[in-house]
Amino acid sequence: MSYVHKIGSLIIIVIGSVSLLTAALLVVDIVRLLDIVHPNPTWKDYLEPLNRLLWSFVLTVIATILSIASGVWIVRGFYLNNSLRKAIDRLSIAFYFPHFIVAVYVLALAQAC
């Protein structure tokens, strides 16, 4: 495994760990909030926020999968067709111009100060 793949794997592991920790802390906060609002909570009080959290998680997963699949489908469609690939390479130059304009603006501001 190359150095780049190791770094990529490490980034994925760190982001996943942070996401799981965030979800766990959110559940703990929900439980603490329910204990404050309802001193004697029932299972219904616990399940309603957790159902909302689960529904939100399911929607996020579905949206992410659809986004990745459509992105891969579009990119493969463009790069498998050589004439479109050349056109996209020419058009990608246009994406650099806004960065140059912002850099000139920042330099002008730096010189004005």
N, C-alpha and C positions, 0 to 999 in steps of 0.2 A: 504494500500500500504506500502510495507516495505521500510526501509531506503535505501537499494540497488536500488530498483526501482525508488525511488525519485531522487537519485543521477544520475542514468542512464537517466531519463527523463530530468533532468536539463542539463546534458551534451549535449543531442540531441538538446534541445532548444537553448543553447548557440552556438553550432556549426551552427545550422540553421540560427540564427540571424546574426552571423558574416558572413556567406555566402551571405545572402541577402544584408547586408550592403556593402560587397565587390562588389557585382554585381551592386548595385545602384551607388557606387562611380565610377565603371568602365564606366557606362553609362554617368555619369556627365563628366568624363574625355574625353570621345568620343565627347560629345557635345561641350566642351570647345575647343578641338583640331580642330573640324570642324569650329568653329567660328574664330580661328586663321588662318587656312589655307584658308578658304573661308569666306571673310567678309560678303557676302550676300548669305548664304546657302539656298539651295532649299530642298524640302522634300526628293529628291533622295539622296542628300548628307547625310541626317540623316538615311535613311532607309538601305543603303548598309552596314555600320558597325553594325547596330542593327540586320540585317539579319544574318550576320556572327556570332554575339554573340548568337542569337537564335539557329542557326544551331549547334554551339558548345555545347550549353546547351542541346539540344535534343540528340546529340551523347553521351554526358556524362551521361545523364539519362538512355539511352538505355544500355550503357556499364555497368553501375552500377547495373541495374536490372538483366542483364544477368549474371554478376559476382556473385551476391547474390544468384540467383536461382541455378546456377550450383554448387556453394559451398554448399548450403543446400542439393541439390540432392546427391552430392558425400558423404557428411558426413552422411546423412540418410542411404545411401546404405551400408556404412562401418559399422555403429553402429547397424544396424538392423540384421546383420549377426554375430552371436556370435563367429564363428571361426575366421573371419576377425578381429573382435574387439580385441580378445586376441593377435593376431599377431601384430596389430597396437600398442597395449599397450607395447609389447616387443620392437618394433622398435622405439617407442618414446624415449626410453632411449638414443638412439644414438644422439638425438638432443641436449642432455645436454653436450656431450663431447667438442664441440667447445667452449662453454662458460667456461668450466674448463680450457682449454688451454689458452684462452685469459686472464683469471684471473691469472694463473701462470705467464704468460708473463708480465702482469702489475706489479705483485709482484716482479719479477726479475728486472724490470726497476726501481721500487721504491727503491729496495735495492742497485742498482748500483749507484744511485744518491747520 
